[in-house]
């Protein structure tokens, strides 16, 4: 794909991902910090229609621009989002290599589980290193958080599947 056309597509995808990410703030959620991850629809489309480099650029640009827009750049929330988003995108790219065997729902739900797991690990190291993880209430929260994440991944994967993206790649 020629460079100018690629930049236009990347800009459009970043804007869509930003819009979806910011629009989810209006969706009621069980916990104030919890999001469905609608911006991952743009990542799934990017993997389906473009390539892994495009998807990584999309995620990094979305995280940085959103951090600038919300005034959270380099805060703990930004660090959590950056680490979990980057690692999960790399994992999603790995899963995407098996696309003929995996649906977007499977890729999205596995990635959502891993994203939430990475978030919890980063939160632990940033804020709760001295807290014992062996209490029932903490482990209960962790499992609920991970299960809700998988449910959210199923939703975003389902939307990605319904977009019927398998027609052709954009070159």
TAZI-V263158 format. One record per residue. N is the residue number from 1. PHI is phi in radians with two decimals (none if undefined). Layout:
n:phi
N:PHI
N:PHI
//
This chain:
n:phi
1:none
2:-1.13
3:-1.07
4:-1.12
5:-1.13
6:-1.09
7:-1.09
8:-1.13
9:-1.08
10:-1.08
11:-1.04
12:-1.09
13:-1.17
14:-1.10
15:-1.12
16:-1.11
17:-1.09
18:-1.09
19:-1.05
20:-1.10
21:-1.15
22:-1.31
23:-1.15
24:-1.19
25:-1.12
26:-1.62
27:-1.56
28:-1.07
29:-2.43
30:-1.19
31:-2.26
32:-1.03
33:-1.56
34:-1.44
35:-2.25
36:-1.26
37:1.62
38:-1.04
39:-1.12
40:-1.22
41:-1.06
42:-1.11
43:-1.19
44:-1.06
45:-1.11
46:-1.07
47:-1.17
48:-1.26
49:-1.77
50:-2.14
51:-2.61
52:-1.18
53:-1.08
54:-1.05
55:-1.12
56:-1.11
57:-1.04
58:-1.03
59:-1.13
60:-1.11
61:-1.11
62:-1.07
63:-1.13
64:-1.18
65:-1.15
66:-1.11
67:-1.07
68:-1.16
69:-1.12
70:-1.57
71:1.28
72:-1.95
73:-1.02
74:1.17
75:-1.54
76:-0.96
77:-1.08
78:-1.15
79:-1.07
80:-1.06
81:-1.12
82:-1.12
83:-1.14
84:-1.14
85:-1.12
86:-1.17
87:-1.12
88:-1.18
89:-1.11
90:-1.08
91:-1.11
92:-1.09
93:-1.10
94:-1.07
95:-1.13
96:-1.14
97:-1.10
98:-1.82
99:-1.00
100:-1.20
101:-1.81
102:-2.06
103:-1.41
104:-1.12
105:-1.13
106:-1.13
107:-1.09
108:-1.17
109:-1.22
110:-1.12
111:-1.17
112:-1.12
113:-1.02
114:-1.16
115:-1.03
116:-1.16
117:-1.11
118:-1.07
119:-1.03
120:-1.09
121:-1.13
122:-1.14
123:-1.04
124:-1.03
125:-1.27
126:-1.36
127:-2.24
128:-2.20
129:-1.04
130:-1.65
131:-1.73
132:-1.28
133:-1.56
134:-1.62
135:-1.40
136:-1.13
137:-1.19
138:-1.20
139:-1.14
140:-1.07
141:-1.08
142:-1.02
143:-1.18
144:-1.11
145:-1.04
146:-1.17
147:-1.18
148:-1.08
149:-1.07
150:-1.11
151:-1.04
152:-1.12
153:-1.11
154:-1.11
155:-1.09
156:-1.16
157:-1.13
158:-1.08
159:-1.08
160:-1.05
161:-1.11
162:-1.21
163:-1.25
164:0.91
165:-1.51
166:-1.31
167:-1.10
168:-2.81
169:-1.45
170:-1.56
171:-1.91
//
